[in-house]
Amino acid sequence: MDNSNNIVCPKCGSNQLTADKKGFSGGKAVAGAVLLGPVGLLAGTHGSSNVNITCLACGHTFKPGEGGKTTPAANELDMQIRDVIMSQGKVKAILWLKNNYNWDGARANNKVHAIINQYNLQVPKAGCAGIVLILIALSVAITGAVLLA
């Protein structure tokens, strides 16, 4: 499948986009009426033919022509990595690359960080609560094993 003409979000690279056409602006109409009288009501139609594109992945809004274009297969892996980063975090993305593509840790780490920087991603923070829970579970398991022995 040729994706060379698909538009992507210039911020995150997602191709999940929606387009909206602006409508009549009541605020502009009121301001125009105050300044120019009844003819000023036409100010409400100013900009009503503008189209805005909104990225469903990151919420970024841009105008037609400001989006990026995909290249076949070049962005496919990047988009998969980006999706894993955004949904599961960067550690899971590194592990995903190691498990699915047999990449070594350094290569996977470098690629994940390159994607984060390239698309200016706000990565979900993994708190230390998970690590604390793992340590507690591990200490309970060790304590239980010692008591049984």
Contacts in CASP RR format, 6 or more apart in sequence:
PFRMAT RR
TARGET T0000
AUTHOR 0000-0000-0000
METHOD contacts of the structure
MODEL  1
MDNSNNIVCPKCGSNQLTADKKGFSGGKAVAGAVLLGPVGLLAGTHGSSN
VNITCLACGHTFKPGEGGKTTPAANELDMQIRDVIMSQGKVKAILWLKNN
YNWDGARANNKVHAIINQYNLQVPKAGCAGIVLILIALSVAITGAVLLA
1 72 0 8 1.000
2 72 0 8 1.000
3 15 0 8 1.000
3 70 0 8 1.000
3 71 0 8 1.000
3 72 0 8 1.000
3 75 0 8 1.000
3 76 0 8 1.000
4 69 0 8 1.000
4 70 0 8 1.000
4 71 0 8 1.000
4 72 0 8 1.000
5 69 0 8 1.000
6 15 0 8 1.000
6 69 0 8 1.000
6 70 0 8 1.000
7 15 0 8 1.000
7 17 0 8 1.000
7 53 0 8 1.000
7 65 0 8 1.000
7 67 0 8 1.000
7 68 0 8 1.000
7 69 0 8 1.000
8 14 0 8 1.000
8 15 0 8 1.000
8 17 0 8 1.000
8 67 0 8 1.000
8 68 0 8 1.000
8 69 0 8 1.000
8 70 0 8 1.000
8 75 0 8 1.000
9 15 0 8 1.000
9 17 0 8 1.000
9 55 0 8 1.000
9 57 0 8 1.000
9 58 0 8 1.000
9 60 0 8 1.000
9 62 0 8 1.000
9 67 0 8 1.000
9 68 0 8 1.000
10 60 0 8 1.000
10 62 0 8 1.000
10 66 0 8 1.000
10 67 0 8 1.000
10 68 0 8 1.000
11 55 0 8 1.000
11 58 0 8 1.000
11 60 0 8 1.000
11 119 0 8 1.000
11 120 0 8 1.000
12 55 0 8 1.000
12 57 0 8 1.000
12 58 0 8 1.000
12 60 0 8 1.000
12 82 0 8 1.000
12 86 0 8 1.000
12 119 0 8 1.000
12 120 0 8 1.000
12 121 0 8 1.000
13 55 0 8 1.000
13 57 0 8 1.000
13 68 0 8 1.000
13 75 0 8 1.000
13 78 0 8 1.000
13 79 0 8 1.000
13 82 0 8 1.000
13 119 0 8 1.000
14 55 0 8 1.000
14 56 0 8 1.000
14 57 0 8 1.000
14 58 0 8 1.000
14 79 0 8 1.000
14 82 0 8 1.000
15 70 0 8 1.000
15 79 0 8 1.000
16 55 0 8 1.000
16 56 0 8 1.000
16 57 0 8 1.000
17 53 0 8 1.000
17 54 0 8 1.000
17 55 0 8 1.000
17 56 0 8 1.000
18 53 0 8 1.000
18 54 0 8 1.000
18 56 0 8 1.000
19 51 0 8 1.000
19 52 0 8 1.000
19 53 0 8 1.000
19 54 0 8 1.000
19 64 0 8 1.000
20 51 0 8 1.000
20 52 0 8 1.000
20 53 0 8 1.000
20 54 0 8 1.000
21 48 0 8 1.000
21 49 0 8 1.000
21 50 0 8 1.000
21 51 0 8 1.000
22 47 0 8 1.000
22 48 0 8 1.000
22 49 0 8 1.000
22 50 0 8 1.000
22 51 0 8 1.000
22 52 0 8 1.000
23 47 0 8 1.000
23 48 0 8 1.000
24 44 0 8 1.000
24 45 0 8 1.000
24 48 0 8 1.000
25 43 0 8 1.000
25 44 0 8 1.000
25 45 0 8 1.000
25 46 0 8 1.000
25 47 0 8 1.000
25 48 0 8 1.000
26 44 0 8 1.000
27 44 0 8 1.000
28 43 0 8 1.000
28 44 0 8 1.000
28 46 0 8 1.000
29 40 0 8 1.000
29 41 0 8 1.000
29 42 0 8 1.000
29 43 0 8 1.000
29 44 0 8 1.000
31 43 0 8 1.000
32 40 0 8 1.000
32 41 0 8 1.000
32 43 0 8 1.000
32 44 0 8 1.000
33 40 0 8 1.000
33 41 0 8 1.000
33 43 0 8 1.000
36 43 0 8 1.000
50 63 0 8 1.000
51 63 0 8 1.000
51 64 0 8 1.000
52 61 0 8 1.000
52 62 0 8 1.000
52 63 0 8 1.000
53 61 0 8 1.000
53 62 0 8 1.000
53 63 0 8 1.000
53 64 0 8 1.000
53 66 0 8 1.000
53 67 0 8 1.000
54 60 0 8 1.000
54 61 0 8 1.000
55 61 0 8 1.000
55 62 0 8 1.000
57 86 0 8 1.000
78 115 0 8 1.000
78 118 0 8 1.000
81 93 0 8 1.000
81 96 0 8 1.000
81 97 0 8 1.000
81 111 0 8 1.000
81 112 0 8 1.000
81 115 0 8 1.000
82 115 0 8 1.000
82 119 0 8 1.000
82 121 0 8 1.000
84 92 0 8 1.000
84 93 0 8 1.000
84 96 0 8 1.000
85 93 0 8 1.000
85 112 0 8 1.000
85 115 0 8 1.000
85 116 0 8 1.000
85 121 0 8 1.000
85 123 0 8 1.000
86 121 0 8 1.000
86 123 0 8 1.000
86 124 0 8 1.000
88 96 0 8 1.000
89 123 0 8 1.000
89 124 0 8 1.000
89 126 0 8 1.000
90 112 0 8 1.000
90 113 0 8 1.000
90 116 0 8 1.000
90 123 0 8 1.000
91 126 0 8 1.000
93 108 0 8 1.000
93 112 0 8 1.000
93 115 0 8 1.000
94 105 0 8 1.000
94 108 0 8 1.000
94 109 0 8 1.000
94 112 0 8 1.000
95 108 0 8 1.000
97 103 0 8 1.000
97 105 0 8 1.000
97 107 0 8 1.000
97 108 0 8 1.000
97 111 0 8 1.000
97 112 0 8 1.000
98 104 0 8 1.000
98 105 0 8 1.000
98 108 0 8 1.000
101 108 0 8 1.000
103 111 0 8 1.000
115 121 0 8 1.000
116 123 0 8 1.000
END
